[in-house]
Amino acid sequence: MERVINMVIRQVVRQVVNRGMNAGIDKLTQGRADATPEQQAQAQQNGNRTKKAMQLIRRFGRF
């Protein structure tokens, strides 16, 4: 019974952590409202790179 409870708790904690990481990354990669169009484009590119890097880190973290 203890194993089942641990398994469920691990899954819930994993989902909560992933949601938190996604929210933090989304907040981090948002551009500023007062930025020029060039700065906004650069921020969007950096944001996309950051999101892809985080996906890779998560994929490697599963092993």
Backbone bond lengths (Angstrom), bond angles and torsions (degrees), N, CA, C in turn:
res aa  C-N    CA-C-N  psi(-1)  N-CA   C-N-CA  omega(-1)  CA-C   N-CA-C  phi
1 M - - - 1.449 - - 1.533 111.24 -
2 E 1.316 115.45 -37.50 1.463 119.84 -179.85 1.528 111.46 -63.61
3 R 1.328 116.62 -36.71 1.469 120.37 179.15 1.518 111.39 -63.61
4 V 1.318 116.52 -40.43 1.467 120.69 -179.77 1.531 109.66 -64.62
5 I 1.308 116.62 -44.21 1.464 120.45 179.58 1.522 110.29 -62.51
6 N 1.337 117.32 -44.54 1.464 120.86 178.64 1.525 111.10 -61.43
7 M 1.320 116.93 -40.55 1.457 121.00 -179.69 1.536 110.39 -62.85
8 V 1.318 116.93 -44.73 1.467 120.99 -179.74 1.524 109.95 -66.02
9 I 1.314 117.15 -43.72 1.465 120.69 179.54 1.523 110.52 -61.89
10 R 1.331 117.78 -42.57 1.470 120.64 178.48 1.520 111.64 -60.03
11 Q 1.331 117.04 -42.80 1.463 120.40 -179.86 1.529 111.10 -64.55
12 V 1.319 116.62 -42.38 1.461 120.51 -179.90 1.524 110.15 -65.06
13 V 1.320 116.96 -45.30 1.466 120.63 -179.88 1.525 110.04 -63.15
14 R 1.309 118.26 -40.82 1.464 121.60 179.05 1.521 110.80 -60.87
15 Q 1.331 117.11 -43.57 1.459 120.46 179.47 1.529 111.48 -65.16
16 V 1.321 116.88 -41.32 1.457 120.67 179.68 1.524 110.93 -64.68
17 V 1.320 116.17 -42.98 1.467 120.23 179.56 1.527 110.13 -64.88
18 N 1.319 117.73 -42.84 1.464 120.52 178.93 1.527 111.64 -62.88
19 R 1.319 117.27 -40.88 1.465 119.66 177.49 1.512 111.02 -63.68
20 G 1.316 115.82 -41.91 1.460 119.97 178.51 1.515 111.86 -63.46
21 M 1.335 116.63 -42.20 1.462 120.04 178.44 1.517 110.66 -64.82
22 N 1.323 117.24 -42.89 1.463 120.33 178.40 1.517 111.19 -61.25
23 A 1.317 116.82 -44.11 1.463 120.20 179.96 1.525 110.80 -63.57
24 G 1.328 117.03 -42.25 1.463 120.61 179.26 1.517 112.17 -65.05
25 I 1.313 116.62 -42.70 1.466 120.46 179.75 1.519 110.34 -66.41
26 D 1.329 117.43 -41.82 1.467 120.26 177.89 1.520 110.96 -61.63
27 K 1.317 116.25 -42.72 1.467 120.35 179.44 1.524 110.60 -65.93
28 L 1.321 116.66 -40.10 1.455 121.98 -178.93 1.527 111.72 -67.06
29 T 1.312 117.03 -36.43 1.460 120.24 -173.81 1.526 113.75 -91.24
30 Q 1.317 118.40 2.23 1.461 120.20 176.14 1.521 109.32 -71.19
31 G 1.307 115.62 142.69 1.454 120.25 177.47 1.520 111.30 -80.22
32 R 1.307 115.93 163.05 1.467 120.58 176.89 1.523 109.26 -80.40
33 A 1.312 116.68 149.80 1.463 121.61 -178.61 1.525 111.10 -73.59
34 D 1.325 118.25 -29.85 1.464 121.11 -176.79 1.529 113.02 -93.22
35 A 1.310 118.34 12.27 1.460 121.90 -178.20 1.532 110.54 -81.66
36 T 1.328 115.04 154.05 1.455 120.22 176.51 1.527 108.77 -73.32
37 P 1.337 117.93 163.33 1.475 119.59 179.15 1.528 113.15 -57.77
38 E 1.329 117.10 -35.45 1.466 119.61 178.19 1.524 110.84 -65.77
39 Q 1.332 115.85 -42.03 1.453 120.02 178.84 1.529 110.88 -66.82
40 Q 1.321 117.08 -37.48 1.452 120.21 177.80 1.523 111.24 -64.44
41 A 1.344 116.67 -41.55 1.462 119.98 178.32 1.522 110.85 -63.71
42 Q 1.326 116.84 -42.33 1.462 121.02 178.26 1.528 110.56 -64.27
43 A 1.318 117.20 -40.27 1.467 121.23 179.23 1.530 110.64 -64.92
44 Q 1.328 116.23 -38.17 1.459 119.60 178.84 1.530 110.59 -66.59
45 Q 1.327 117.33 -41.23 1.464 120.28 177.18 1.522 110.98 -62.82
46 N 1.325 116.16 -44.15 1.460 120.00 178.37 1.528 111.03 -63.46
47 G 1.315 115.91 -38.22 1.458 119.99 177.91 1.510 112.16 -63.13
48 N 1.324 116.02 -43.31 1.464 119.91 178.44 1.527 110.95 -63.89
49 R 1.314 116.97 -40.81 1.472 120.21 177.45 1.523 111.07 -62.97
50 T 1.319 115.56 -41.71 1.466 120.17 -179.64 1.525 110.71 -63.88
51 K 1.321 116.97 -43.52 1.467 120.52 179.74 1.530 110.94 -63.51
52 K 1.327 117.30 -41.79 1.467 119.99 178.36 1.519 111.24 -65.92
53 A 1.327 116.79 -38.15 1.463 120.03 177.80 1.527 110.51 -64.37
54 M 1.312 117.47 -40.80 1.458 120.43 179.00 1.525 111.03 -66.35
55 Q 1.326 117.91 -35.62 1.457 120.49 176.38 1.526 110.32 -63.18
56 L 1.332 116.45 -42.36 1.463 119.67 178.47 1.524 111.51 -64.46
57 I 1.320 116.39 -41.97 1.466 119.93 179.57 1.519 110.33 -61.83
58 R 1.323 116.68 -42.22 1.467 119.34 178.63 1.517 110.99 -64.88
59 R 1.330 116.41 -41.08 1.463 119.73 -179.54 1.526 110.58 -62.88
60 F 1.324 117.94 -42.52 1.454 120.33 178.75 1.527 111.87 -72.22
61 G 1.308 116.66 -27.42 1.460 120.85 -179.56 1.521 112.97 -71.43
62 R 1.317 118.15 -17.17 1.461 121.14 -178.87 1.521 113.11 -75.91
63 F 1.310 116.60 -19.08 1.481 119.17 -175.31 1.489 112.37 -88.03
